[in-house]
Amino acid sequence: MKNSGLVRFFVIGLIILCNFSCEKKSVPPPNILFIAVDDLRPELGCYGKQYVHSPNLDKLAGESSLFENHYVTVPTCGASRYNLLTGQLPKSPGDLSNQAAANRIAKKNGEQSPTTFLEQIRKNGYYTVGIGKISHHPDGYVYGYREPKSDLIELPGSWDEMLLDAGKWGTGHNAFFGYADGTNRNDREKRVKPYEAADVQDEGYPDGLTTNLAIKKLKQLKEKGKPFFLGVGFFKPHLPFTAPKKYWDLYDEEDIPLAPFAEIPENSSKASLQNSGELNQYKLGEEKPDLDSAASDAYARKLRHGYLAAVSYIDAQVGKLLDELEDQGLAENTIVVVWGDHGWHLGDQKTWGKHTVFDNALQSVLMIKRPGEGGQRISQVVSTTDIYPTIMKLANVSSHVPLDGESMVALMDNPATTNWRNTAYSYFNRGISLRTPNYRLTKYFREQSPSMELYDHQKDPYESINVAKEQPKVVKQLMPSWEKGNTGIFEE
């Protein structure tokens, strides 16, 4: 009898264990909607900029882990996206180029090329679709701004489908620089203004077409019955600042605030900044501000108006995508990530554009929504390099390649943890920059002085005074952390 009871107990235990195991296995892997937004600095209501009309992103932020101190690794489009996709810190100057993915991945076609997170999740059952600008080339093929579309795939092995509706603009690059009449910056020989607000519907500019294509694809992906990764890349608010007039009309130009600090930082060098060349190539711009001649307040507000209108335009597109996710019943098992590929000086430090290692060029939007969880704000310092391992962890896929970042999932689970690196490294303009919660320390490999710049964010949030000479003890204290990010990229 005793043995019979033990057998019965054992059988019941096996049944319970089997049921638990089966229930666990029945939970499908999460889908991932990854939204990449070009040049999106944290200029949103949810980041404290209450003058910005961004209701959809603000709502999403309230349901997400909002990273208040996210910094990109490289402040230029193609290289930042290459870092996102490969999880590797820059090791050579070529890693800082917009053509990093083209040269390191496309032209090697898998031969000694880095493995993207897309390749890894795809091999583990995910169906991957890219729409718009995820890496540098908007339609997934490598070709120049003024060249016909090629057949060289930028990210071989990463996508099951790479799509773009270029509409009346014809190619991805033409659409990227497109105006409402179907022309673009290049075919007009740059004789254009850096902003436009045509009285058109959302589809009158390329990002509206991207939204419609993504909505159509979401419906198709639902029917596939496989976990999916859908990457949607929006062009705006990258120059030219173009958006339908209804978004321009959301703002009263006179009320738009100017940059809180619009001078070259004290004890710094012009060599640490740049001369706003990206903006000034638009030949019909009313002014040509540079480090010697600041924009007038009126023109600065005009440009900032264009940027904000473009942000609000993209906010509306994100809202449409999120609504479709709900309508298709996909939201309850879809992780949503919104990422800006870098920041942008909007007159800050007398600069218009990116391409510096100041906060304005490096800090960008990052929010990650996990289904069924409430919103939270995470103040710890994180890096774009951390996104690769985070996506792998969220997808429950083990990485078989070494990565320079760390998964942020534990940080999302416990934002108050003290077991976090709390640093970010950035590289550009022959400088390597370390960001900690309280400081930015940059060492430049150049002839111009100073070669070392330190900004104390406890007292100087706008990076207006280089205090490296005044605080040598802080520099010395931070140098071991800085050295961890020195990949030898600028050493000859």
Secondary structure as UniProt FT lines:
FT   HELIX           2..26
FT   STRAND          31..37
FT   TURN            38..39
FT   HELIX           45..47
FT   TURN            50..51
FT   HELIX           55..61
FT   TURN            62..63
FT   STRAND          65..71
FT   HELIX           77..86
FT   HELIX           93..96
FT   TURN            98..99
FT   HELIX           100..101
FT   HELIX           102..106
FT   TURN            107..110
FT   HELIX           117..123
FT   TURN            124..125
FT   STRAND          127..132
FT   TURN            138..139
FT   TURN            145..146
FT   TURN            156..158
FT   STRAND          161..163
FT   HELIX           167..169
FT   HELIX           172..176
FT   TURN            180..181
FT   TURN            185..190
FT   STRAND          195..196
FT   HELIX           202..204
FT   HELIX           206..224
FT   STRAND          228..234
FT   TURN            236..237
FT   STRAND          241..242
FT   HELIX           245..248
FT   TURN            249..250
FT   HELIX           253..255
FT   HELIX           270..272
FT   HELIX           277..280
FT   TURN            283..284
FT   HELIX           297..327
FT   TURN            328..329
FT   HELIX           331..333
FT   STRAND          334..340
FT   STRAND          345..346
FT   HELIX           348..350
FT   STRAND          352..353
FT   HELIX           359..362
FT   STRAND          366..369
FT   TURN            371..372
FT   STRAND          376..383
FT   HELIX           384..386
FT   HELIX           387..394
FT   TURN            395..396
FT   HELIX           409..413
FT   TURN            415..416
FT   STRAND          424..428
FT   TURN            429..430
FT   STRAND          431..435
FT   STRAND          439..444
FT   STRAND          452..456
FT   TURN            457..459
FT   TURN            461..462
FT   TURN            468..470
FT   HELIX           472..484
FT   TURN            489..490
//
